[in-house]
Amino acid sequence: MKKIILYLTTSTVLLLTCLGYHVNQLFPKDIPFDNSDKARSALAGMTIETTFGMQDSGRTLYLDLKDGEITQRYTRQSTQEKQKDYEISMERIFEMDEQTKKAIGKPKNLSEEGHEIKRVIPQADAAYVFYSSNNIKIPTQHVKSNEHYQLQETLYDIKEQTDDTSYITLEQLDTDVNERGVQKYTDVLPTESLIRGKDENVYYFMPQTNTQFHGANHIYKISCESQDKALIQENKVKIKEITPMVTLPAKRSYFIMEKVADRLLVIAYDTKGNTYAMLYDEKGNLQKELKTQQKILFDEFTWQNDGYIHYFADGKLYRLDTNTMKLSCVCPYDTIKLDNVSVDDVYYRDGKTYVLTQDASCIYIQVIEHEQNVYQGKWQLGDYREDEDAYYMFYQARIRR
Amino acid sequence: MKNMLKLMNMTCRSAISQIILLFLCVLLAEGTWLFLQLKNIELLYYHDMGINIMIILIGFILLLWIQVKRFTHFAKSGGLTRIQVLPVSKRSFIFGEVLFNYASVLLLASVPFLVWFMMIALQPFHFPFMNNLYAYATLLISITDWMPINAIECGCLLLILLGIAYIMVAFSFTAIDLDRRISLIMVLLITFVIILFLNMILFSSSLMLPYRYEIFAGEALLLILLLHRKLEHAFVRRKSI
């Protein structure tokens, strides 16, 4: 009898202890944070969210720091939820006319089996540019290549086919024309080029151009049919029609379109070194325009909140206020500690700019007011052995909007 | 309660040492495999759970085998008749069986946790973390994905394990010559089909439900209710025939 009772209690207690210990130890305990009055007043009303997790992991750990108090929670998300982002895709297609094709001639020396060969197309009115989504083509402009801007074709040698057919795709190469901030072009469009409107079935799209592009550029409105369950499964939407909504001013290179506080911000350059920031509402009316000699960047190191856009350029942190369309300098780099850290977030409220940076183990919080660094805080999340092949924590920090 | 323990003492005692031996074997096998995986820590970051799951699954199958063997031996030696004659509630016999099976399942289910605790305690130099080792290692390494993350999920896990214990008892009952054996097999089959069907609907991409403990626990509850009713029906009513 004793044996049975012992067996029952041992096994139950064993599993319960395991579960209890596991759930108790799931949350990091050792996260020191300077909880002084200065920190509390500097970070009053701010919530700093930190998200931990591997990209494929089903679990995410959130650490929130609000008014000096740390709260932790775990969530489990399904893999299907993550894929919802890519619902519409745009492809850029270059097509040569027959005359250009003849002028370039047939490719030679396609001997390497299964290899792709890249060939630069000489200066010519080389190609017409199309954007295509779900087999709906929108002709945009034609593109001309010169010594600065090259078009490249990739030739695939397919040995098995008897009739010397190698199919041709055209790609854009890096360009060192006087556009600033433009990095490498790829054929798959950056997702930022597509903006989802307030109405879930409407997308806005602006083709990127540079000085080699000729013809009028537009902001296109893409109307989709309301969501179909079968299509959502494949993360696709059915496009009803694509219509040009706004004809953009000519002689400018269009860099990017972004959604800023429910409006569309278009950033463009011209050859004289001017930068334009144009703000359109969702109906396509131009609301405000800013012309400046200063750079305006919009990339992964640009942060926005409540219509304020922050970016780093020329050794300074800039703020573009889209409510008044004014560009101002927040502070030079020296004011913020930026050595060996990556910037996670920049946030503006009530005259104070909050900058979040991180290195492998710490999150640094800095508050800037009137070009002065008024507060510096450190939140140590982890401590790592400095191994070459050590896997570091993957985490992101941001201020809750 | 006391009757139940007395009955358990009569029916289950012989299997305890076997189950503990099985527990130790599974612990050793799982521990060795995890130790080998830790040598190449990159493996742990990917979803490479096949062998870990396989070892635990083999453990559960062997446990089922032990239980069925024990039960048939007990029935063959005339144990069932003895219980019919004894002046105790026949329900307490079923409860005793379920409790013993449940305890065995709990014992086996603690293996992955124990192995993981041992790895963290004995092999901390495999991980790059200097503080909050348990929290960070558990978060990042995929073999711990299934472990519950809060009290509710712990409860759900316990419920699921109870469901497994009920399946084991039902299997033991089907192995002996009971009058209502056929219908018990039918119920087992029907529940499996229902659960399979439910899973197919719930986790199909049209509903897009995430894999959640709560859903599995609900299914386990359904299974427990069906099986419990049927087990009582199969055994308790036997006397009157």
Interface residues (C-beta under 8 A of the other chain):
Chain A: M1 K3 I4 I5 Y7 L8 T10 S11 T12 L14 L15 C18 L19 Y21 H22 V23 Q25 L26 F27 P28 K29 D30 I31 F52 G53 M54 D56 S57 G58 R59 L61 Y74 R76 Q77 S78 Q80 E81 K229 Q233 G382 D383 Y384 R385 D387 A390 Y391 Y392 M393 F394
Chain B: L5 K6 M8 N9 C12 R13 I16 I41 Y45 Y46 H47 L99 F100 A103 S104 L106 L107 A109 S110 F113 L114 W116 F117 P128 F129 M130 N131 N132 Y134 A135 Y136 T138 L139 L140 S142 D145 M147 P148 I149 N150 A151 C154 L157 L158 S205 S206 M208 L209 P210 Y211 R212
